[in-house]
Amino acid sequence: MDRARRNRLLVLAVGLVAVVVVAVALRFLLRPDPRLLLPEARGLVDEAAGLDAGSGRTDRASKAERLLRRYLDRSQEEVSQATLLLACALILKQSDLASPPWKTEMEIRGLLGRIDVRRCDTEDLIRGASILFEGGHLREAAAFAEAALRRGDHREEALRVASEICLEQGAGMAALELCREWAKLVPDDPRPLEIMGAIHEARSETDQLIKIDRRLLDLKPDNATEIRHRLVDNLVATGEAAEAREQYDLLRAEGTLGVRLEVTEAGLLYLEGDFEGASQRVRQVLEADAENHRALKLRGKIQLGQLRTSEAIETFRRLVEFDPTDYESHYLLGQAYSQNGDIEQAQRHLQIHRKILGL
């Protein structure tokens, strides 16, 4: 090989090496700083979490997933936070948050098992708890919420997420305690009171529910009409006629709620001693809806109060056939049988009443 050819090959080889070196250098120089990937991914996760199911949420979650995988490939810092965000992105990427494909579900569970909550900041713990809760990972969501609560910062949001998780888990007493603290922090926010109201309603704690609804109405929430209606019903149930009438008149002024309002008015008239007016309203309701249980129960009470015992027995028997767990109808049926002199049947239904209530 002559010298000229060797020189040309040498120059070519040097040139190729130079191109490779420059390409590698450019790739390194243009490569995004891993520290910038995490905040961008966090923002995309937040955007996705704020959207309903659809392409917008999926696109943002998918982009966050790519950024987080790149981050975890390149950085050994804030690994637990990035891993938690990646699990959140995978959940948000699905059209049905609570039913991801099996392979994705297994990856999510694997990611969650690698997270050290001590190395996650409070905001990420709250963010993760909220998204995991929506995705049906209640146990892990509760663990992250509990970890956030143990810290002093971002207390309001930590209480919000933790109380919602406790409510979903059926831990009503724990949710009440969290909501009480939450309500003290944000006295003008109806959300903690609404959760407390839902718990008291589910537990049939009427007196406590009345107190909550009074406080809620002072805040003028968007659903004030519905809350006022519930308050009137419970005031009638507890015999507080004067306040029930006052709230009912306000309710009437806000607009009609159809048949339900007519039943409420019938109950109020009955409480005020206007049996004729109550009977007329009940009759109107039952003409439109023959199986309206509230109207039937009130009709039975009116019949019982007017000593129309046989009719009352028939009405209450119909109600316990509709719902054998209706403890109030069993009690009223027992009273009707007692009034009719049938002590055996009276004792039977009063015993069922006590059994349902766990007395």
C-alpha positions as CSV (number, residue, x, y, z in Angstrom):
1,M,0.0,0.0,0.0
2,D,1.5,3.3,-1.0
3,R,2.1,6.1,1.5
4,A,-0.6,8.4,0.1
5,R,-3.2,5.8,0.5
6,R,-2.2,5.0,4.0
7,N,-2.3,8.7,4.8
8,R,-5.8,9.0,3.4
9,L,-7.0,6.0,5.5
10,L,-5.4,7.5,8.6
11,V,-7.1,10.8,8.0
12,L,-10.4,9.0,7.5
13,A,-10.0,7.0,10.6
14,V,-9.1,10.0,12.7
15,G,-12.1,11.8,11.2
16,L,-14.5,9.0,12.1
17,V,-13.2,8.9,15.6
18,A,-13.6,12.7,15.8
19,V,-17.2,12.4,14.6
20,V,-18.0,9.7,17.2
21,V,-16.3,11.8,20.0
22,V,-18.2,14.9,18.9
23,A,-21.5,13.0,18.7
24,V,-21.0,11.5,22.2
25,A,-20.0,14.9,23.6
26,L,-23.1,16.6,22.0
27,R,-25.4,13.8,23.3
28,F,-23.9,14.3,26.8
29,L,-24.1,18.1,26.6
30,L,-27.6,18.1,25.2
31,R,-28.9,15.4,27.5
32,P,-31.4,17.0,30.0
33,D,-30.2,17.4,33.5
34,P,-31.9,14.5,35.5
35,R,-32.7,17.0,38.2
36,L,-35.1,18.8,35.8
37,L,-37.0,15.6,34.9
38,L,-38.5,15.0,38.3
39,P,-40.3,18.4,38.7
40,E,-41.6,18.2,35.1
41,A,-42.9,14.7,35.7
42,R,-44.5,15.8,39.0
43,G,-46.3,18.6,37.2
44,L,-47.6,16.1,34.5
45,V,-48.9,13.7,37.2
46,D,-50.8,16.6,38.9
47,E,-52.3,17.6,35.5
48,A,-53.3,14.0,34.8
49,A,-54.9,13.6,38.3
50,G,-57.0,16.7,37.6
51,L,-58.5,15.3,34.4
52,D,-61.3,12.8,33.8
53,A,-60.5,9.6,31.9
54,G,-59.6,10.2,28.3
55,S,-56.8,10.9,26.0
56,G,-55.7,14.1,27.8
57,R,-55.1,12.2,31.1
58,T,-53.5,9.2,29.4
59,D,-51.1,11.4,27.4
60,R,-49.9,13.4,30.4
61,A,-49.5,10.2,32.5
62,S,-47.6,8.5,29.7
63,K,-45.3,11.4,29.3
64,A,-44.7,11.5,33.0
65,E,-44.0,7.8,33.0
66,R,-41.3,8.2,30.3
67,L,-39.6,11.0,32.2
68,L,-39.6,9.1,35.4
69,R,-38.2,6.0,33.8
70,R,-35.4,8.1,32.3
71,Y,-34.8,9.8,35.7
72,L,-34.6,6.5,37.5
73,D,-32.1,5.2,34.9
74,R,-29.8,8.2,35.3
75,S,-30.1,9.3,38.9
76,Q,-29.6,7.8,42.4
77,E,-31.2,10.7,44.1
78,E,-34.8,11.0,45.3
79,V,-35.4,7.4,44.2
80,S,-38.3,6.8,46.5
81,Q,-40.1,10.0,45.4
82,A,-39.6,9.1,41.7
83,T,-40.8,5.6,42.3
84,L,-43.9,6.8,44.0
85,L,-44.6,9.2,41.1
86,L,-44.0,6.4,38.6
87,A,-46.6,4.2,40.4
88,C,-49.0,7.2,40.3
89,A,-48.4,7.7,36.6
90,L,-49.1,4.1,35.8
91,I,-52.4,4.2,37.6
92,L,-53.4,7.5,35.9
93,K,-52.5,6.1,32.5
94,Q,-55.4,3.6,32.7
95,S,-58.9,4.3,31.5
96,D,-60.2,2.5,34.6
97,L,-58.0,3.6,37.5
98,A,-59.1,0.7,39.7
99,S,-58.7,-2.0,37.0
100,P,-55.3,-1.8,35.3
101,P,-54.0,-4.8,33.2
102,W,-52.5,-7.6,35.3
103,K,-48.9,-6.8,34.2
104,T,-49.3,-3.1,35.0
105,E,-50.8,-4.0,38.4
106,M,-47.9,-6.2,39.2
107,E,-45.4,-3.5,38.3
108,I,-47.4,-1.0,40.4
109,R,-47.3,-3.3,43.4
110,G,-43.6,-3.9,42.9
111,L,-42.9,-0.2,42.8
112,L,-44.9,0.4,46.0
113,G,-42.9,-2.2,47.8
114,R,-39.6,-0.4,47.1
115,I,-40.7,3.0,48.4
116,D,-39.1,4.3,51.7
117,V,-41.7,6.9,53.0
118,R,-39.0,8.5,55.1
119,R,-37.3,9.7,51.9
120,C,-40.5,11.1,50.4
121,D,-41.5,14.7,51.0
122,T,-45.0,15.3,52.5
123,E,-46.5,16.7,49.3
124,D,-45.5,13.6,47.4
125,L,-46.9,11.4,50.2
126,I,-50.3,13.2,50.0
127,R,-50.3,13.2,46.2
128,G,-49.5,9.5,46.2
129,A,-52.1,8.7,48.9
130,S,-54.8,10.5,46.9
131,I,-54.0,8.8,43.6
132,L,-53.6,5.4,45.1
133,F,-56.9,5.8,46.9
134,E,-58.6,6.6,43.5
135,G,-56.8,3.6,42.1
136,G,-58.2,1.2,44.7
137,H,-54.9,0.6,46.6
138,L,-56.5,1.4,50.0
139,R,-53.9,-0.2,52.2
140,E,-50.9,1.6,50.6
141,A,-52.9,4.9,50.4
142,A,-53.6,4.7,54.1
143,A,-49.9,4.0,54.8
144,F,-48.8,7.1,52.9
145,A,-51.6,9.3,54.4
146,E,-50.6,8.1,57.9
147,A,-46.9,8.9,57.1
148,A,-47.9,12.4,56.0
149,L,-50.0,13.0,59.1
150,R,-47.0,12.2,61.3
151,R,-45.4,15.3,60.0
152,G,-46.4,18.9,60.7
153,D,-46.5,20.4,57.2
154,H,-49.4,20.5,54.7
155,R,-51.7,19.4,57.6
156,E,-55.0,20.4,55.9
157,E,-54.4,18.3,52.8
158,A,-53.1,15.4,54.8
159,L,-56.2,15.4,57.0
160,R,-58.5,15.6,53.9
161,V,-57.0,12.6,52.2
162,A,-56.7,10.6,55.4
163,S,-60.3,11.2,56.4
164,E,-61.6,10.2,52.9
165,I,-59.5,7.0,53.1
166,C,-60.8,6.2,56.6
167,L,-64.4,6.7,55.4
168,E,-63.9,4.3,52.5
169,Q,-62.4,1.8,54.9
170,G,-65.4,2.0,57.2
171,A,-63.3,3.5,60.0
172,G,-66.0,6.1,60.9
173,M,-64.7,7.1,64.3
174,A,-61.2,7.7,63.0
175,A,-62.6,9.7,60.1
176,L,-64.6,11.8,62.5
177,E,-61.6,12.6,64.6
178,L,-59.6,13.6,61.5
179,C,-62.5,15.8,60.2
180,R,-62.9,17.5,63.6
181,E,-59.3,18.6,63.4
182,W,-59.6,19.5,59.7
183,A,-62.7,21.6,60.4
184,K,-60.8,23.6,63.1
185,L,-58.1,24.4,60.6
186,V,-60.5,25.5,57.9
187,P,-63.7,26.7,59.6
188,D,-65.1,28.2,56.4
189,D,-64.7,25.0,54.4
190,P,-67.8,22.7,54.3
191,R,-66.0,19.6,53.2
192,P,-65.0,18.2,56.6
193,L,-68.5,18.9,57.9
194,E,-70.0,17.1,54.9
195,I,-68.0,14.0,55.6
196,M,-68.9,14.2,59.3
197,G,-72.6,14.5,58.3
198,A,-72.3,11.4,56.0
199,I,-70.9,9.4,58.9
200,H,-73.5,10.5,61.4
201,E,-76.3,9.8,58.9
202,A,-74.9,6.3,58.2
203,R,-74.8,5.7,61.9
204,S,-78.3,7.0,62.5
205,E,-76.9,9.6,64.9
206,T,-79.7,12.1,64.4
207,D,-78.8,14.6,67.1
208,Q,-75.2,14.9,65.9
209,L,-76.3,15.2,62.3
210,I,-78.7,18.1,63.2
211,K,-75.7,20.0,64.8
212,I,-73.6,19.4,61.7
213,D,-76.3,20.5,59.3
214,R,-76.9,23.7,61.3
215,R,-73.1,24.5,61.0
216,L,-73.2,23.6,57.3
217,L,-76.0,25.9,56.5
218,D,-74.2,28.8,58.2
219,L,-71.5,28.3,55.5
220,K,-74.0,28.6,52.6
221,P,-72.7,25.6,50.6
222,D,-73.8,24.8,47.1
223,N,-76.0,22.0,48.2
224,A,-77.7,24.1,50.9
225,T,-81.2,23.1,49.8
226,E,-80.5,19.4,50.2
227,I,-78.9,19.9,53.6
228,R,-81.8,22.0,54.8
229,H,-84.2,19.3,53.7
230,R,-82.3,16.7,55.6
231,L,-82.3,19.1,58.6
232,V,-86.1,19.5,58.5
233,D,-86.6,15.8,58.3
234,N,-84.4,15.2,61.3
235,L,-86.0,18.0,63.3
236,V,-89.4,16.5,62.6
237,A,-88.1,13.1,63.7
238,T,-86.8,14.5,67.0
239,G,-89.9,16.5,67.7
240,E,-88.4,20.0,67.3
241,A,-91.5,21.5,65.7
242,A,-90.7,25.2,65.9
243,E,-87.3,25.0,64.3
244,A,-88.6,22.5,61.8
245,R,-91.3,24.9,60.7
246,E,-88.8,27.8,60.4
247,Q,-86.4,25.7,58.3
248,Y,-89.3,24.3,56.2
249,D,-90.5,27.8,55.3
250,L,-87.0,28.7,54.2
251,L,-86.9,25.4,52.2
252,R,-90.2,26.2,50.5
253,A,-88.9,29.6,49.5
254,E,-85.8,28.1,47.9
255,G,-88.0,26.0,45.5
256,T,-89.8,22.7,45.4
257,L,-88.3,19.3,45.8
258,G,-91.4,17.4,44.5
259,V,-92.8,14.4,46.3
260,R,-90.1,14.3,48.9
261,L,-91.0,17.8,50.1
262,E,-94.7,16.9,50.3
263,V,-93.8,14.0,52.6
264,T,-91.7,16.3,54.7
265,E,-94.6,18.7,55.0
266,A,-96.9,15.9,56.0
267,G,-94.6,14.9,58.7
268,L,-94.4,18.5,60.0
269,L,-98.2,18.8,60.0
270,Y,-98.4,15.6,61.9
271,L,-95.9,16.8,64.5
272,E,-97.9,20.1,64.8
273,G,-101.0,18.1,65.5
274,D,-102.8,18.7,62.2
275,F,-103.7,15.1,61.5
276,E,-106.2,16.1,58.8
277,G,-103.7,18.2,56.9
278,A,-101.1,15.5,57.3
279,S,-103.5,12.8,56.0
280,Q,-104.4,14.9,53.0
281,R,-100.7,15.3,52.0
282,V,-100.0,11.6,52.6
283,R,-103.0,10.7,50.4
284,Q,-101.7,12.9,47.6
285,V,-98.2,11.4,47.8
286,L,-99.5,7.8,47.8
287,E,-101.8,8.5,44.8
288,A,-98.6,9.3,42.8
289,D,-96.4,6.7,44.4
290,A,-98.3,3.9,46.2
291,E,-95.1,2.4,47.6
292,N,-93.5,5.5,49.1
293,H,-92.2,4.1,52.4
294,R,-92.0,7.4,54.2
295,A,-95.6,8.3,53.3
296,L,-96.8,4.8,54.3
297,K,-95.0,5.0,57.6
298,L,-96.6,8.4,58.3
299,R,-100.0,7.1,57.3
300,G,-99.5,4.2,59.8
301,K,-98.6,6.7,62.6
302,I,-101.7,8.8,61.8
303,Q,-103.8,5.7,61.9
304,L,-102.3,4.6,65.2
305,G,-102.8,8.1,66.7
306,Q,-106.5,8.0,65.6
307,L,-106.9,4.5,67.1
308,R,-107.6,3.0,63.7
309,T,-105.5,0.1,65.0
310,S,-106.4,-2.6,62.3
311,E,-105.5,-0.2,59.5
312,A,-102.3,0.7,61.3
313,I,-101.3,-3.0,61.7
314,E,-101.9,-3.6,58.0
315,T,-99.8,-0.6,57.0
316,F,-96.9,-1.5,59.2
317,R,-97.0,-5.2,58.2
318,R,-96.7,-4.0,54.6
319,L,-93.6,-1.9,55.5
320,V,-91.8,-4.8,57.3
321,E,-92.5,-7.0,54.4
322,F,-90.9,-4.4,52.1
323,D,-87.9,-4.1,54.5
324,P,-87.5,-6.7,57.3
325,T,-84.6,-4.7,58.7
326,D,-86.7,-1.5,59.2
327,Y,-86.4,-1.4,63.0
328,E,-88.8,1.6,63.4
329,S,-91.6,-0.2,61.5
330,H,-91.2,-3.3,63.7
331,Y,-91.4,-1.0,66.8
332,L,-94.6,0.7,65.4
333,L,-96.1,-2.6,64.4
334,G,-95.5,-3.9,68.0
335,Q,-97.2,-0.8,69.3
336,A,-100.2,-1.3,67.0
337,Y,-100.5,-5.0,68.1
338,S,-100.3,-4.0,71.7
339,Q,-103.0,-1.4,71.2
340,N,-105.1,-4.1,69.6
341,G,-104.5,-6.5,72.5
342,D,-102.3,-9.0,70.7
343,I,-99.5,-9.1,73.3
344,E,-97.7,-12.1,71.7
345,Q,-97.3,-10.4,68.3
346,A,-96.5,-7.1,70.0
347,Q,-93.6,-8.8,71.9
348,R,-92.4,-10.5,68.8
349,H,-92.0,-7.3,66.8
350,L,-90.6,-5.3,69.7
351,Q,-88.0,-8.1,70.2
352,I,-87.1,-7.9,66.4
353,H,-86.8,-4.1,66.9
354,R,-84.3,-4.6,69.7
355,K,-82.4,-7.3,67.9
356,I,-81.9,-5.1,64.8
357,L,-80.6,-2.3,67.0
358,G,-78.3,-4.7,68.9
359,L,-80.0,-3.9,72.2
